[in-house]
Amino acid sequence: MGRRPKLSDEQIQQLVRCYQDGDSMRTLARRFGVHRETIGRKLRQAGVAIRAT
């Protein structure tokens, strides 16, 4: 038994859209209640190019 995912597939799709629309990883982390690293990992897994800071 593993941990239950904090982000649903629908939430991941939403965060990808928001990131592509210009929101920062920090903003998304606050909005979704997860760490910035989690946001970055989910974006990379979805094939999204990460912007330079």
C-alpha positions as CSV (number, residue, x, y, z in Angstrom):
1,M,0.0,0.0,0.0
2,G,1.5,3.3,-1.1
3,R,0.5,6.8,-0.1
4,R,-2.6,8.3,-1.7
5,P,-1.7,10.9,-4.3
6,K,-2.2,14.5,-3.1
7,L,-3.1,15.7,-6.6
8,S,-5.8,14.1,-8.7
9,D,-5.4,13.7,-12.5
10,E,-7.8,16.6,-12.9
11,Q,-5.8,18.8,-10.6
12,I,-2.6,18.0,-12.5
13,Q,-4.3,19.0,-15.8
14,Q,-5.4,22.2,-14.1
15,L,-2.0,23.0,-12.8
16,V,-0.4,22.4,-16.2
17,R,-2.9,24.8,-17.8
18,C,-2.2,27.4,-15.1
19,Y,1.5,27.1,-15.5
20,Q,1.3,27.4,-19.2
21,D,-0.8,30.5,-18.7
22,G,1.9,32.1,-16.7
23,D,1.4,31.1,-13.0
24,S,4.6,30.4,-11.1
25,M,5.4,27.0,-9.5
26,R,5.4,28.8,-6.1
27,T,1.9,30.2,-6.8
28,L,0.6,26.8,-7.9
29,A,2.2,25.1,-4.8
30,R,0.3,27.5,-2.5
31,R,-2.9,27.0,-4.5
32,F,-2.8,23.2,-4.4
33,G,-1.3,22.9,-1.0
34,V,1.9,21.0,-2.0
35,H,5.6,21.7,-2.2
36,R,7.1,23.5,-5.2
37,E,9.2,20.4,-5.9
38,T,5.9,18.4,-6.2
39,I,4.6,20.9,-8.8
40,G,7.9,20.8,-10.8
41,R,7.9,17.0,-10.7
42,K,4.3,16.8,-11.9
43,L,4.9,19.3,-14.7
44,R,8.0,17.4,-15.9
45,Q,6.1,14.1,-15.8
46,A,3.4,15.8,-18.0
47,G,6.1,16.8,-20.5
48,V,5.9,20.5,-19.7
49,A,9.1,22.6,-20.2
50,I,10.0,24.3,-17.0
51,R,10.7,28.1,-17.4
52,A,13.9,29.6,-16.1
53,T,13.5,31.4,-12.8
